[in-house]
Amino acid sequence: MNRSQFRFLGFGVGLRRPHYTRVIDNHSAVDWFEVVSENFMVTGGRPLQVLERVRARCPIVLHGVSMSLGSVDPLNQEYLWRLRDLARRFEPAWISDHLCWTGVGGKNLHDLLPLPYTQEAVTWVARRIRQVQETLERPILIENVSSYLTFVHSTLSEWDFLGAVADEADCGILLDINNIYVSAFNHGFAPERYIESVPAERVVQYHLAGHSDYGSHLLDTHDRPVCAKVWSLYEQAVRRFGDVSTSVEWDDNIPEFATLEATAGEARARYESAAQSAGDARCHRV
Amino acid sequence: MPPSLAETQNLLYRLITATSGVEEGFAAEENLPLGGITAVIRGDSRVSAFERVEVYANMYFYRLLDVAKEDFPATFGVLGEANFHNLITGYLVEYPPRDPSINEAFRHLPDFVRRSQWLEKWPYLSSLIGLERALVEVFLGRDARPLNCVDLRAISWGEWSSLWIAAHPAARVLDCEWRVDEIVRAVEEGLPISEPSRGPTAILLWRTNCVVGHRRLDDLEQAAFKMIQENTDFGTLCEMIAFKIGEEATPPVVQRMLTRWLEDGVLIRTVAERGNIQQGVRAVENTRGSDT
């Protein structure tokens, strides 16, 4: 995998059902859309019509939640073939999913569960990612999840685990800045260290999102604006990683589309400022 | 010896889905690790190891409960919060989700209730849940371009009798023992819920764009729609209706039915195939009985 295989898309948002009509009827100020793959792995109907119209206008990225890359269950080949067919039809800029497991023993927890950060897990997950990339005919991105527990038998830090899996699988990284912040709070590590340690040549996309604060822990709820500390981490990431596409996630208490546009606009402004301060005058626009 | 990846995942699955809670679930484990839960999962003074697993346990159950409330609002309205919570808890023990799509998590809820003691107090409950589940499946059903008035105007009168029509793939007819659509309608319109009357009821369900509709069918329309679901030509359909109600009464009835089906978007144009022609002939013979 070479980062140059993934073009810089600019600043996008997650496409959600309440915004379908608004997006296809009106010009949008965002550069691209990220769509949840599973919502479009359907046999027909409005979702696919919407995606056709969006794709005719701008780039899209397919972001899944069901690949369960870390599970000890076999990979779901039927799911992968359907995803491959969806990608052949809509030509996304890339495909991503999460570095996690979602179920075991044939049963599904419908959640993104953390892995122990061990060499066994690195080897196991990397092998599965290579199989997935072969089926999908392209390198994928893996996203760091937010977590609420860690395992005693982990031998690596989360960022070293992410880097090791990506290196061994030769895949890209979707760096979720909010997830880094949430996990850092929940487990007591410095989020800045995470950003400084992830292999720069593999980071292809950022996620920005909001979370909920329960005092003793944070929950990755994607239901409110990006907080100041996450913006600050984002700027640190921009200074380190250079041209990396950004998308805003908002999955619950979904506001008007204008709010997402404004958040993407704020990301663009902060990106340009941070890039300039890093001495990087290249600010691409799609 | 640290647990393997498989052991770790299976343990965590059991703890997250333990109906008695994480701590009791861990106590029930056959091979408890020395040192207890903290030998496997880190905890600290802010959030203990058990509490950390409970975060996932709560997310698992309440995410599914929220989906169930969204998919079965009328059932929720009938049972109330506590009973609905207990219904879903019992269901998830017997039918833990297996499909990657959360839309499939409650596919078996009608069967579960049909075999349960919930029917003692709410005898119509499995009919109601069956209707609500069918509404979800119609929403998710396959799409096709529905037949419309413009399409029909383009067909010359001479071609009408040989026009082949079929039901939209997302449309279906549900046979219920109870008139549970009354409850669904009441919830949709924000009206009080009352116990439904009992009696065989055929309910047509369909989808237009992202909106699912439902209405009752009388016996004649039910028979007519059944023919359409089996793929028929317009002429044979009219013959069946004429046989049942007489030739003179047929045209206005056909017009009313056709108008309503076009409005609902439940028809698609199809192509005649030999097998389908034979099906249409058999349907007419069955409605006529033996020839005199």
Interface residues (C-beta under 8 A of the other chain):
Chain A: E38 V42 T43 G44 G45 R46 L48 S66 S68 S71 V72 N76 Y79 W101 T102 G103 V104 G105 G106 K107 N108 L109 H110 D111 L113 L115 P116 T118 E120 A121 W124 Y148 L149 T150 F151 V152 H153 N186 H187 G188 S216 H217 L219
Chain B: P2 P3 S4 L5 A6 T8 Q9 N10 L12 Y13 I16 T17 T38 A39 V40 I41 R42 D44 R46 V47 A49 R52 V53 V55 Y56 M59 Y60 R63 L64 P96 P97 R98 D99 P100 S101 I102 A105 L140 R142 D143 A144 A170 R207 N209 C210
